[in-house]
Amino acid sequence: MEFHNNLIQSADYRTFAESKKFAAECVHFSRIKLSLLSVLGTVDAPNPGAHPRLVEARPGINPRILILNLVFDQEPGVWNPVVTPKPVGYVKALLNCDVYDQVTINGYETVEIVKTEV
C-alpha cells in the first residue's frame, strides 16, 4: 500500500478529527534501566484513507510536558468524506519515567502519565 508523502496537518481537519480519548503510560523496566512511554487514543479521521499518527512537536515552556501533533497520511485516490474512527499511538524510549509528567496532543487534550515499574 503506497502513501502520499504529503502530510495533512490536523489543524486542517480539526472539525473532523475530534479526540475520543487519550491515555499515556510510562513503564520503567528496572532490570534493564529503560523506560517506555506510550500514548494511545482514538481520533475521527476525515475519510477511511486518512491514517493518523502522533509526532513530537517542539518543546514548550514546561519541559515536563511532552507535546505531540496529530497528522494524517492520506492514501492516494478518491475517498468518500466519511468520518472514520481510527486508533493512533506513539512510543518513546526514555532512561526513566521522571522525564515527563503530562502529554499534550496539540489542539485536543492533555493527559497525565500513569507511571509503573516492573
Backbone hydrogen bonds in HBPLUS format (Angstrom, degrees):
<---DONOR---> <-ACCEPTOR-->    atom                        ^
c    i                          cat <-CA-CA->   ^        H-A-AA   ^      H-
h    n   atom  resd res      DA  || num        DHA   H-A  angle D-A-AA Bond
n    s   type  num  typ     dist DA aas  dist angle  dist       angle   num
A0004-HIS N   A0074-GLN O   3.39 MM  70  6.03 163.4  2.42 145.4 149.6     1
A0008-ILE N   A0072-PHE O   2.93 MM  64  5.12 174.0  1.93 158.8 158.3     2
A0072-PHE N   A0008-ILE O   2.98 MM  64  5.12 157.9  2.03 143.5 150.5     3
A0012-ASP N   A0009-GLN O   3.05 MM   3  5.72 146.9  2.16 116.2 123.9     4
A0010-SER N   A0070-LEU O   3.11 MM  60  5.41 127.6  2.40 158.8 156.0     5
A0013-TYR N   A0010-SER O   2.91 MM   3  5.19 138.9  2.08 105.2 117.3     6
A0016-PHE N   A0013-TYR O   2.74 MM   3  5.25 137.1  1.92 116.7 129.9     7
A0017-ALA N   A0013-TYR O   2.83 MM   4  5.86 167.9  1.84 164.2 168.3     8
A0018-GLU N   A0016-PHE O   2.96 MM   2  5.81 136.2  2.16 104.7  92.1     9
A0020-LYS N   A0042-THR O   3.00 MM  22  5.48 159.3  2.05 170.9 164.8    10
A0023-ALA N   A0040-LEU O   2.85 MM  17  5.47 148.8  1.95 157.6 167.1    11
A0040-LEU N   A0023-ALA O   2.92 MM  17  5.47 161.1  1.95 158.7 164.8    12
A0114-VAL N   A0024-ALA O   3.02 MM  90  6.28 172.7  2.02 139.4 138.3    13
A0025-GLU N   A0038-SER O   2.91 MM  13  5.46 158.9  1.96 156.3 163.4    14
A0038-SER N   A0025-GLU O   2.82 MM  13  5.46 167.3  1.83 162.9 166.8    15
A0026-CYS N   A0114-VAL O   2.79 MM  88  6.13 160.9  1.83 156.1 159.5    16
A0116-THR N   A0026-CYS O   2.95 MM  90  6.36 160.3  1.99 164.2 168.6    17
A0027-VAL N   A0036-LEU O   2.98 MM   9  5.40 159.5  2.02 145.1 146.2    18
A0036-LEU N   A0027-VAL O   2.93 MM   9  5.40 154.0  2.00 144.5 151.1    19
A0028-HIS N   A0116-THR O   2.85 MM  88  6.24 164.3  1.87 149.9 154.4    20
A0118-VAL N   A0028-HIS O   2.85 MM  90  6.19 164.8  1.87 164.9 167.1    21
A0029-PHE N   A0034-LEU O   2.73 MM   5  5.39 170.7  1.74 169.1 168.8    22
A0032-ILE N   A0029-PHE O   3.20 MM   3  5.80 131.0  2.46 112.5 122.8    23
A0033-LYS N   A0029-PHE O   2.85 MM   4  5.74 114.4  2.29 143.9 161.9    24
A0034-LEU N   A0029-PHE O   3.33 MM   5  5.39 157.9  2.38 132.5 137.7    25
A0035-SER N   A0094-LEU O   2.79 MM  59  4.91 159.8  1.83 156.1 150.8    26
A0094-LEU N   A0035-SER O   2.77 MM  59  4.91 166.7  1.79 143.3 145.3    27
A0037-LEU N   A0092-LYS O   2.83 MM  55  5.16 176.5  1.83 160.3 160.1    28
A0092-LYS N   A0037-LEU O   2.86 MM  55  5.16 151.4  1.94 146.8 155.3    29
A0039-VAL N   A0090-TYR O   2.80 MM  51  5.08 155.4  1.86 150.6 157.1    30
A0090-TYR N   A0039-VAL O   2.88 MM  51  5.08 136.9  2.07 144.3 152.3    31
A0041-GLY N   A0088-VAL O   2.95 MM  47  5.39 144.0  2.08 161.2 162.7    32
A0088-VAL N   A0041-GLY O   2.89 MM  47  5.39 152.8  1.97 148.6 146.7    33
A0043-VAL N   A0086-LYS O   2.92 MM  43  5.48 162.7  1.95 158.7 159.0    34
A0086-LYS N   A0043-VAL O   2.73 MM  43  5.48 158.5  1.78 162.8 170.4    35
A0045-ALA N   A0084-THR O   2.75 MM  39  5.06 165.3  1.77 145.1 140.6    36
A0084-THR N   A0045-ALA O   2.89 MM  39  5.06 158.8  1.94 141.2 148.3    37
A0050-ALA N   A0047-ASN O   3.19 MM   3  5.64 170.1  2.20 119.8 121.6    38
A0075-GLU N   A0049-GLY O   2.85 MM  26  5.11 167.5  1.87 144.9 149.3    39
A0051-HIS N   A0073-ASP O   2.82 MM  22  5.11 172.9  1.83 148.4 149.6    40
A0073-ASP N   A0051-HIS O   2.86 MM  22  5.11 163.4  1.89 141.1 144.1    41
A0053-ARG N   A0071-VAL O   2.89 MM  18  5.57 140.5  2.04 158.5 163.4    42
A0071-VAL N   A0053-ARG O   2.97 MM  18  5.57 171.2  1.98 166.0 168.7    43
A0055-VAL N   A0069-ASN O   2.93 MM  14  5.30 160.3  1.97 150.3 156.8    44
A0069-ASN N   A0055-VAL O   2.75 MM  14  5.30 165.7  1.77 160.3 163.4    45
A0057-ALA N   A0067-ILE O   2.87 MM  10  5.44 176.3  1.87 145.5 144.3    46
A0065-ILE N   A0062-ASN O   3.22 MM   3  5.87 164.1  2.25 122.4 123.5    47
A0101-ASP N   A0064-ARG O   2.71 MM  37  5.55 164.4  1.74 155.7 154.7    48
A0102-GLN N   A0064-ARG O   3.45 MM  38  6.84 162.3  2.48 149.2 152.5    49
A0066-LEU N   A0102-GLN O   2.97 MM  36  6.37 158.2  2.02 157.6 152.6    50
A0104-THR N   A0066-LEU O   2.78 MM  38  6.17 163.3  1.81 161.8 167.1    51
A0068-LEU N   A0104-THR O   2.79 MM  36  6.11 165.8  1.81 168.9 171.5    52
A0106-ASN N   A0068-LEU O   2.79 MM  38  5.99 159.2  1.83 171.4 178.2    53
A0082-VAL N   A0080-ASN O   2.72 MM   2  5.57 132.8  1.94 113.2  97.6    54
A0113-ILE N   A0101-ASP O   3.02 MM  12  5.65 159.2  2.07 149.1 143.4    55
A0103-VAL N   A0111-VAL O   2.90 MM   8  5.44 158.5  1.95 156.7 163.9    56
A0111-VAL N   A0103-VAL O   2.84 MM   8  5.44 159.9  1.88 157.0 161.0    57
A0105-ILE N   A0109-GLU O   2.85 MM   4  5.52 171.0  1.86 170.4 168.3    58
A0108-TYR N   A0105-ILE O   2.83 MM   3  5.48 155.4  1.89 152.3 152.5    59
